[in-house]
Amino acid sequence: MPHFLSTSRPSQSLTARRLRLASGLVLFTFVTTHLLNHALGLVSLEAAEGGRRVFLAFWRSVPMTVLFYGAFLVHVGLALAALHDRRTLRMPALEATRLVIGLAIPALLAVHFTGTRVAHELYGIEDSYTRVAGAIWGGGNAPRQLALVTLAWVHGCLGIHFVLRHRAAWQRALPAVLSVAVLLPVLAALGLATMGREVEGRPQAPPPPITAEAAAPAAETLPAITQGLLLAFHGLLAAVLLARSGRTLAERWRGRSLQLQYPGRRIAVPRDWSVLEASRAHGIAHLSLCGGRGRCSTCRIRVAGDPAHVPPPAEAERRTLARIRAPADVRLACQLRPLGDLAVTPLLPARHEPAIDDAAEREVVVLFVDLRGWSTLSEQHLPHDLAYVLDQFFETVAVAVRASGGVPNQFIGDSVMALFGLESDLGSACRQALAAAAAVDEAMQLLRARLRQEFGHALDHGMGLHAGQAAIGEVGWRDTRTFSAVGDAVNVAARLQELCKSYAVRLVVSAEVLQAAGHEGQAGLQPHDIAVRGREDRLRVYAVDSPARLAGGTPNTRPRPAPP
């Protein structure tokens, strides 16, 4: 679900997000190994019992017990804290699904927890598959157990998807991952069913798991513990919801609410809400593609009213407003938290469908490769011949980029755009991109010689390489969408590719790339401070005659003339 629909407050710290991820991974690992153990029941009851002994030796050791229950308490605590901090419960459907599932798991877990771990610790009851599978399938507890493992698994899968969904490797692996996500709980359920039928079919009942003297106390204590856990969790959840409601009422009683006048509508909101939170809470369509982090200007609004009610922008908002040359009465809705009544007007139309789905902003390296002499070739050859030439060009560039660790992303006319850094740090991405430029140059020389023989026409190429921030996500319209990057880094790389003609070289690379790759300052590379079309600040670039020299040899020493 797109980030721009999120209505949660941006107050959760980076540490809290990391704790939530780390604790979630511990719990997800436990659920995964638990399901795998259940699935062994498809082999035999004895195979599942052997797996259970290994499972318990690991997870019931003292370090893993502390880690597991600590992770559980941290994860639930952070979830309740995030629920408390939300100013509105309006949220995307997928996010709401994950939240509801996460809150249902502790309630379902209470019975299973007391019947296995607590029963083992207090009364020495061995929670073998002979007992557990027979109780589940013979006692009518199968739906609850299946619901528990399935919901825990789905909740974990959604959490991992939200973390990795912007990675190119995850996008490519998603069909296989989805197959595993569906198959594993099915195999676990079938394993439990197989073991249950095997236990029921045995001629002799298994020995009782507990002595007669301890049976009565266990039958009384375990249900009481279960009820206590359920009451504690439901009470905690109710307290969080009541605290949210009480906060809202207290803010209104203390006069801490204010009025926001939208075109055609007036709403009352707490004083410390952002304008974007107010829009979302009251169902007012408001565009915000970066998720309310001040990293874009799509939520911009025009503000009118008492200047004392408008706090000054923070540094992040100030930079964004300066970049779009916003007038004094324009602010970012996600950052502005009014101190009193104001009139606000969203300036960009809200769309039902975002321009970029699931957009994530990050530092990437962009390589543009353009085919030279294409127009002349198009005039002299047949369309199918041209399609063959383009296919050879695209394949040559894509193979070189992929072998260097990049992603050949867009094939536009007679140009290719490639991305680096989707799965690595910036320094590694810059080194990969330089290696790719050298590989493309070498492969293109071989292709150029072959095409000259086949078509009697020489084709050349130019490359532009730049690093910077870009929004990564699905771009397009309706059903025609593709994974790509949008931002200043992309535009600059395209402009640098055009400069290859002026410098009479095959690669123009920015100083940002060479500096991150550890190449800037090498003797013989002559810098050029240029003005890039569509960009205010001047940019330092290097014209490179032979990209192979940057990928490992001595750098280019022949100075290049300045472009006209």
KAJO-V782763 format. One line per field, one symbol per residue. ss: DSSP state (2 for helix, 1 for strand, 0 for the rest). psi: psi as a letter, one per 20 degrees, with the letter a starting at -180 (. if undefined). burial: I if it has 16 or more other C-alpha atoms within 10 Angstrom, else O. A space follows every 50 residues. Layout:
ss: ???
psi: ???
burial: ???
This chain:
ss: 00222000000002222222222222222222222222222200222222 22222222200222222222222222222222222000000022222222 22222222222222222222222000002222222222000222222222 22222222222222000222222222222222222222222222222222 00000000000222222222222222222222222222222222222222 22200011111100111111000022222220000000000000000001 11110022200000222222222000000111000000000111110000 00000111111111111111110222222200222222222222222222 22200011111100111111000002222222222222222222222222 22222000011111111111111111100111111102222222222222 22200011112222222000000000111110000001111111002222 00000000000000
psi: pqhiipjqqkiprhgghhgggghhhghhgggghghhgghiihgrhhghhg hhggghhgijqgghgggghghgggggghghghghipiqjprqghghghgg ghhhghghhgghghifgghghhjkpomrhggggghghhjjjgggghgghg ggggggggghghgiiipghgghigggghgghhhghghgghgggghghggh iqhpqqqpiqqhhigghghhgghhgghggghgghggghhghhhgghgggh hghjkjrrpporojqpqpqqhjqrhghggghjkppopnhijkjjirjijq qppqaphijoqqqrgghggghhhjlprhjprphihpnqiaprpqophppp qhpqhoplppprprpppppppqjhgghhhirqghghhggggggggggggg ghhijroogpoodkqppqqqjhkrrgghgghggghggghggghhhghghg hhhhikppqarqqppqqaqqppapqbpdinqqpaqpahhggghhhhhhih ghilrippqqhgghghikhpiqpiooqporpppjpgqqpprppogohhhh iiaqrpioqqqqq.
burial: OIIIIIIIIOOOOOOOOOIIIOIIIIIIOOIIOIIIIIIIIIOOIOOIIO IIOOIOOOIOOOOOOOOIOOIIOIIIOIIIOIIIIIIIOIIOOOIOOIOO IIIOIIIIIIIIIIIIIIIOOOIOIIIIIIIIIIOIIOOOOIOOIIOIII IIIIIIIOIOIOOOIIIIOOOOOOOOOOOOOOOIIOIIIIIIIIIIOIIO OOOOOOOOOOOOOOOOOIOOOIOOIIOOIIOOIOOOIOOIOOOIOOOIOO IIOOOIIIIIIOOOOOOOIIIIIIIIIIIIIOOOOIIIIIIIIIIIIIII IIIIOOOOOIOOOOOOIOOIIOOOOOOOOIIIIIIIIIIIIIIIIIOOOO OOOIIIIIIIIOIIIIIIIIIIOIOOIOOOOOOOOIOOIIOOIIOIIIII IIOIIIIIIIOOOIIIIIIIIIIOOIIIIIIIIIIIIIIIIIIIOOIIOO IOOOOOIIIOIIIIIIIIIIIIIIIIOOOOOOIIIIOIIIIIIIIIIIII IOIIIIIIIIIIIIOIIOIIOOOOIIIIOOOIOOOOOOIOIIIIIIIIII IOOOIIOOOIOOOO
